[in-house]
């Protein structure tokens, strides 16, 4: 039961990552098309892409923690005896937690004014979708937003850091209970190997002449 | 002193197994909290500005995505067939063809590990079938794969350009000749080894095979023209070129080669045509292959950009503390000339490259050495190419060489085995590094010829 839930969550996160990257690409591409075929620019294209980029990386960082994809130096820790290795890994998780908690505090300090007394600040070009205008009633004394207010894109910071903290807590627990050895991937080999074997599988399927 | 502490902290954290990105970020935060007035909020802002303050870096996800579509979409396979048709009949021809294929794939992709995976998975097996030693095959691919970041487009060059504000277009052009020379040097090395060892050659397959394989690979190779032509023709910015490349690769993979997506059928030439299933124009957007490729590219982007974003925090700390200026003064006061200085840069980068991920290292080192190089009259483009070549060597030397790990996975060897296998060819890359360092014209000729002389604004 718990297992199907995690895989469902995995799939959701994977789809979000795919959709964010796909949107960035399509918006940038559409802007080129608009410039040459329709002789006009999509004004908000660059700013929107940049914000999607920030969301992709800041939210995706926690997914990569969950699946130990972040790369690091593993020669030293792998050479250690098991007990010592666990100790080092726990210290590493503590360092990661220090990082994410400090940045969570920083992200909150940075973000909260944008939804508090500076909630009127808008982005330069990104339009405000109508279905979000209810935020104007809540935060902007009922005055409609012409452009998307800044607290929306910036929300990636506190949200991303909160997720990151959760995932590091989870990693710490897994290392403590012995279901995981290291925080880091050490290298991208496993994942690339997986990719490679699937690629060579399709290749032999194709039966190269 | 404080600076030493900062770097000791970075290295210490990395050694106990903290991810590189977080070692960089956490050390910078602690440093700022102890030695400077910086608030946590301003650090969070710096983190966010990695995305909304550096438009150049936006090219990275798109180049990664284009490369993902190229790898899954069967472009590598067609490039290899073409390479074998052209150079396969020399002694050691399959190995020479592998280098040639790596050079061509490098011109489509901006990453070295991606090049190793795309080409290596296919050719290492092929080389073993005709009787080459596994070690030889792995060593060749491991080295040739590093051309991925030297031959444009290149993610590492995009990072250098973003860190030092030089033009991405110039950097890309500057990489063309060094990339070709490095490739040729590897090929000549292999040829000499093959004569000496009596390695087999492939039968000469004739001009018709060259033409037909070229025709087959044409749609993939056209991407080079789109990227470089688009940038230099002033049609689009490097970032837009990357996005166009990604969309183009998507269409080629799904509708021309059809090795993925709704028109793909397992088996040789079983792929169905668009006319048989016109609805695939709609379904392709939701096809699972599309989702998977986007996700794979997204994952690589996240890991890489998280390192770069945290390296930018460290860079921010260094600039705040005026460290680059201090180092510049110290080096100039020590009376270093350009030659001595470049030796020092090479040594720092070679050592750093052993432990760090290339892009992160560049973000940190480039701003430190860039002002000195300008003072000493070294061309910034030339400096950039030197750095890229150093990063290439860093990728194939232990303990942290991404290419080593990837090759180990692809060739199913131990990492130490690959290290030994790659070692003789690393020698060629060292000779190449010396050549590139002391003959600046190799790097600067093409950008100067096509875009006019470099104007240095400081």
Interface residues (C-beta under 8 A of the other chain):
Chain A: X14 X15 X17 X18 X19 X20 X21 X22 X24 X25 X26 X28 X29 X31 X32 X36 X46 X47 X49 X50 X51 X53 X54 X56 X57 X58 X60 X61 X63 X64 X69 X70 X71 X72 X73 X74 X75 X76 X77 X88 X89 X91 X92 X95 X96 X98 X99 X102 X103 X105 X106 X107 X109 X110 X111 X154 X156 X157 X161 X182 X183 X184 X186 X187 X188 X189 X190 X191 X192 X193 X195 X196 X199 X200 X202 X203 X205 X206 X207 X208 X209
Chain B: X13 X14 X15 X16 X17 X18 X19 X20 X21 X22 X23 X25 X26 X29 X39 X40 X41 X42 X43 X44 X45 X47 X48 X51 X52 X55 X58 X61 X62 X65 X71 X72 X74 X77 X113 X117 X118 X120 X121 X122 X125 X235 X236 X239 X240 X243 X244 X246 X247 X259 X266 X267 X268 X290 X291 X292 X294 X295 X296 X297 X298 X299 X300 X301 X302 X303 X305 X306 X307 X309 X355 X357 X398 X399 X400 X402 X405 X406 X408 X409 X410
